């Protein structure tokens, strides 16, 4: 255990945690709340699980966002990307 561990804030998003793990050799990060109190741990596995979503889920999320904007476009997703 390091005397000054690399951590992320509980307010950090997935991108920030990913960047820390990519730029260091850290494979899991303590997540700290206000007062630097440990509230959890996030691992590479957690990030992959969060980012690796099915095409159907990505399409549903995209459709919902477009509906919120009042847009009625037809969407499709293939292997994680819009065509």
Secondary structure as the mmCIF struct_conf table of DSSP 4:
data_model
#
loop_
_struct_conf.conf_type_id
_struct_conf.id
_struct_conf.beg_label_comp_id
_struct_conf.beg_label_asym_id
_struct_conf.beg_label_seq_id
_struct_conf.end_label_comp_id
_struct_conf.end_label_asym_id
_struct_conf.end_label_seq_id
TURN_TY1_P TURN_TY1_P1 UNK A 3 UNK A 4
STRN STRN1 UNK A 7 UNK A 9
TURN_TY1_P TURN_TY1_P2 UNK A 10 UNK A 11
HELX_RH_AL_P HELX_RH_AL_P1 UNK A 14 UNK A 23
BEND BEND1 UNK A 24 UNK A 25
BEND BEND2 UNK A 27 UNK A 27
STRN STRN2 UNK A 28 UNK A 32
HELX_RH_3T_P HELX_RH_3T_P1 UNK A 34 UNK A 36
STRN STRN3 UNK A 38 UNK A 43
HELX_RH_AL_P HELX_RH_AL_P2 UNK A 44 UNK A 51
HELX_RH_AL_P HELX_RH_AL_P3 UNK A 55 UNK A 68
TURN_TY1_P TURN_TY1_P3 UNK A 69 UNK A 70
STRN STRN4 UNK A 77 UNK A 78
TURN_TY1_P TURN_TY1_P4 UNK A 79 UNK A 80
STRN STRN5 UNK A 81 UNK A 82
#
